[in-house]
Amino acid sequence: MRFIFSFANPPRHAKLLEMFRLEKISSFDQPELAPYRTMRRSAEHEQLGIFVAESEKVVRRLLASRFTVVSVVLPAERLEEFRPLLAARTEEPVVYLADRKFLETLTGISLFQGILAIGKIPPPAALGEILAQSPGPKLLVAVDAVCKAENLGALVRNCVAFGVQALLVGETSSSPFLRRAVRNSMGAIFQLPVVESKNLAQTLRELRARGIRCVAAHPRPDKKILSQADFTGDCCVVFGNEGDGISPAVLASCDEAVAIPMPAEVDSLNVGAAAAVFLYEANRQRGRA
């Protein structure tokens, strides 16, 4: 059953005419609902150019963003809360309304909020345009072989919190649009331009040629510690995974390796935590912390 709502005398939250499609559902068997039915298959969704947003806060931030929204799933009793955000959309996403108990069958968790959405992954940002549009001193982040979606999402959240202007995703890293990455970013990914690099080592060399210093977050006892590094100029901070760190080729493409000082018995931090430490220091040196 489909409904189209329009209002001749729109409420205050509607600009001219509020129109969006509603559909009541009691199963996810319809082909257009397949992304919700298969929401644990993030890699398949990435190939289709879509992603799943879950939780109230993340869905609200998606609806408030410039990202294209395909559809939304809500418990029927929550519709009025979301109506202002839905009314502001221009692409008229389909809003599926369902019973909360039915929505819990997606995860089997009784506390599941039952609020989901499908968005379209935007085209990757062009590095040249990002550099031309970003004021100085520029602050970029690059990731090499960061494969855990939860860690990548936490890193994205820290990037937005500390004013990073773009995220460069290397060819060996996971997509920041995987479901768990989007969730762990708390929707911050909707505010961060993403540049996809097919060869991160080469991209870093290009940045250096443009006068942007590339700093590897890499534990090397014979190198600088964080407080000794200079982040006052244009720079890109490069992070690797917790297991193997930054690959030799990417490390060789950086200007220097910098470590967070830690006791010998602690060899690394979660990449999200490491990003927070590095980016705070960059902001501190720039007088923003």
Buried (B, 14 or more C-beta within 10 A) or exposed (E): EEEEEEEEEBEEEBEEEBBBBBBEBEEBEEEEBBBBBEBEBBEEBBEEEBBBBBBBBBBBBBBBBEBBBBBBBBBEEBBEEBBBBBBEBEEEBBBBBBBBEBBBEBBEEEEBBBBBBBBBBBEEBEBEEBBEEBEEBBBBBBBBBBEBBBBBBBBBBBBBBBEBBBBBBBEBBBBBBBBBBBBBBBBBBBBBBBBBBEBBBEBBBBBBEEEBBBBBBBBBEEBBBBEEBEBEEBBBBBBBBBEEBBBEEBBEBBBBBBBBEEEEEEEBBBBBBBBBBBBBBBBEBBEEE
